[in-house]
Structure formats: C-alpha cells, structure tokens
Amino acid sequence: MGLKCGIVGLPNVGKSTLFNCLSNAKAQSANFPFCTIEPNIGVITVPDERLETLEKLVKPQRVLPTTIEIVDIAGLVRGASKGEGLGNQFLANIRETDAIIHVLRCFDDPNVVHVDGKVDPLRDKETIDMELQLKDLESIEKKIAKVEKAARVGTDKEAKKAFDVLRTFKEHLEKGQPARSAPVSEEDKIFVEDSYLLTDKPVLYICNVDEKSVVTGNEYVTKVKEAVKDENAEVLVIAAAVEADIAEMENYEDRKLFLEDMGLSESGVSKLIKAAYRLLDLYTYFTAGEKEVRAWTIHKGMTAPQAAGVIHSDFEKGFIRAEVIKYDNFVKYGSENACKEAGKLAVEGKEYVVADGDIMHFRFNV
C-alpha cells in the first residue's frame, strides 16, 4: 500500500542508529549534526507470529510478510520553518510520510555531542513541535487568505464553513498545539486535507535511552511521558545502541538469550514496528495456499472488495464474493478443508468489513 513512516528528531539523537537497526539499508551514523542529508529509505518487515503458525500448518513454498517503509529524515534545527539548516528539505520529506516516529535523546554521554549543548528531551521536542506548527500555521494562513473574501460576503455557505474551520485550526496552532488535537470533527477536516498539515500526522515518541535504563526507564523518560499524556500518542523506550548490537547477531537463539539477560521479551525494534503499524490504524489479512502464505496490509474498516483491490485492482472491480476463515478457527482445525467440514468457512459479499487476521480467498470476474 506504499505506507511510510518518517523518523525525525534533532541531530545526534540516534535516528540513523535506529534506522540501521530497522533496515538492511545502512545509513551513515556519525557524531556530528547533519550526518543524514538525503532521506534514507528502508523497507521494514512487520513481525507477525501468526505467519509462522500458518507456515507450519500450510507448509507453503514461500512466506511473504507485509511491510512498511521507514524514512530516516535529516536532523532539524531552530528556524527550519524559515529555511534554516536543512529546514525546507526536512519539512518536505515529512509531508510525504503517513506518520511520524519522533526520536528523543534520553541518555547522557559526554562523548556524543548535543546540538544545543545539553540533554533535554522536552526542549528538543518543543523545538521540532514549534517548527512543524509554524509551517502548518503558514499553510493555514495562506488558505484563509483564499477563502476569506467569499466567506465574508455571506452567500457562499461552503466558504463560510471552511473559513470557520480554518480559523479554529489557526487559533489552535497559535496556542502551540498540534493540528491533530484541534477541536474539529473528522468531517470538517476535509477543509484542510489539501494543506497536508505536518502536525496532523499521528506520532510515536521514541525515548532513546542507555542500556541500564531500557527496562526501568529514567528521569528523562518520566518527563516525556508526563509531557505527552494528553496527546493520545504512544511512547516507547528503546536503547538504540543495544538494538544495534542485537541487529548484528545472526543467530535467533543468541538474540533471544541476549534479550532474556536484559529482562526483555522482545526487541525494541520489534515493538517499534508493531507500534508503527497500530499508529497507522492498519490491519493484516492473509491468503494461504500451497504456493504461498502471504500477509496483506489494509486500513481498518475496509470492505472485502477494497481488501481484494490491495492484491490487484481487477480483484476489486470484478469482485463476486470472499471466502473467509477466522484465524483462530484455522489454527484450531488445522486446514482449509477441515474448516469447511466444520462449517467455519463463511461466504461474504461486498458489504463485509474485513477483520484483523482473516484468512481470505476471493472470487472475481473481469
């Protein structure tokens, strides 16, 4: 589906180190600002234990997981909204993403310089928030200028509604609040869709800590969680340096033992990818046969024809019906035929809303 998350943060907070852990693509990682200039793009496999279970049951020739694109975007400094540093490029790169992974430095290390001279994740967060909000405010003001005259005449009800909604966004941004929390209905957001507001994107905060803080957190993490408690945003604690060590281990058992020794059940990278998937409000459905077992990404709420269209547009155009088996039933009975015999295969039409984990087979005619 071409879904993309952008990793952002001030220079030297651990963005590129984290990106290297997430992707086979190797972004340069160095101890100076603007190490990353062009955005690095990696295609990240979404970990899903259900695929492993289906592989054991179906024994296909191949297994294909679903993926998300992760973009490592150049570091930002104050004044980016006015073009300072790599500001214009940074903001343009964020605009192309579906969600933001905001990395905050929550560790002390005299050997790793901080662009502002001192570690302070709340100040760092406010720096990026302010630059994104200023850019959004600029976009909103330009749009207000376009509709204001028609709105003031009073005969154009659509223009009046647009003007009122835009004013609400403007006042909200001027208070230092992100567009995503503006007090407007989902229906009214149509008036700002073409502005591609940066702070309207869902955000996941990553607290990059040292090894000793990865399980219990630290004072910096506590402050971040308190600061974002009203943002409806998720906060993950990850030690990027530790994740880099894990990423270099080729043996699964070695990685598992390493995590157990640290008191962790799974890697931070795995948690991050799953959280990014949730952040984008995504579901996974499966197709399962002798040739392949495959995961497919859809938006929550998609109907069966829309889900079929993710495979190929012809599937959606010529959709007839979908044969659906719930994942738990497939695991319980062990095969498609056994599910049929047990009456656990449902035939669904165009109105069926696909559930997470559905195993589907589409009938279509073009």
Summary of the structure (lengths in Angstrom):
residues: 366
radius of gyration: 23.3
end to end distance: 22.2
largest distance: 70.6
contacts: 1170
relative contact order: 0.13
helix: 45%
strand: 19%
